[in-house]
Amino acid sequence: MQQGAKARRKLPEEFGIFLGFVIIYIIFALLCRKEGFLSMENTLNIARQISMITIIAIGMTFVILSGGIDLSV
């Protein structure tokens, strides 16, 4: 039973940013129902817009973690 309690306490630490994103997405989905926020076209557009930044951020993270160079961007 104590392991379950420990796992619940770690949940915000490990998934806090992801859960925050999901909550914000749900809020916008509820507020913008008529404008088509949940449409497939809008979802794909959002994914296209963040894909390049995500790839660059992952690459920069690996460089910083490996101690290669300091990236001041």
C-alpha positions in Angstrom: 0.0 0.0 0.0 2.8 2.4 0.7 4.3 1.9 -2.7 1.0 3.1 -4.2 1.1 6.2 -2.1 4.7 6.9 -3.2 3.7 6.5 -6.8 0.9 9.0 -6.4 3.2 11.5 -4.9 5.7 11.2 -7.8 3.0 11.6 -10.4 3.0 15.5 -10.4 6.8 15.5 -10.5 7.1 13.2 -13.5 4.0 14.2 -15.5 3.3 17.7 -14.3 4.1 19.5 -17.5 2.2 16.9 -19.6 -0.8 17.1 -17.4 -0.7 20.9 -17.5 -0.7 20.8 -21.3 -3.7 18.4 -21.3 -5.6 20.6 -19.0 -4.9 23.7 -21.1 -5.9 21.8 -24.3 -9.2 20.7 -22.7 -10.0 24.3 -21.6 -9.4 25.6 -25.1 -11.4 22.8 -26.6 -14.4 23.7 -24.4 -14.1 27.4 -24.9 -13.6 27.2 -28.7 -16.1 24.5 -29.7 -17.7 26.5 -32.4 -14.5 27.7 -34.0 -13.3 24.1 -34.7 -10.5 23.8 -32.2 -10.8 20.1 -32.1 -11.0 19.6 -35.9 -8.4 17.3 -37.5 -7.1 20.1 -39.7 -6.4 22.3 -36.7 -4.7 19.5 -34.7 -2.5 18.7 -37.7 -1.6 22.3 -38.1 -0.6 22.6 -34.4 1.5 19.5 -34.8 3.3 20.8 -37.9 4.0 24.1 -36.2 5.7 22.6 -33.1 7.5 19.7 -34.9 10.6 21.6 -36.0 11.0 23.3 -32.6 10.6 20.0 -30.8 13.3 18.3 -33.0 15.7 21.2 -32.3 15.0 21.2 -28.6 15.6 17.5 -28.3 18.9 17.8 -30.2 20.0 20.8 -28.0 19.1 18.8 -24.9 21.4 15.9 -25.9 24.3 18.2 -26.7 23.9 20.0 -23.3 23.6 16.7 -21.4 26.6 15.2 -23.1 28.7 18.2 -22.1 29.7 18.9 -25.7 29.2 22.7 -25.8 27.3 25.4 -24.2 24.3 26.4 -26.4 23.3 30.0 -25.9 20.3 30.3 -28.1 
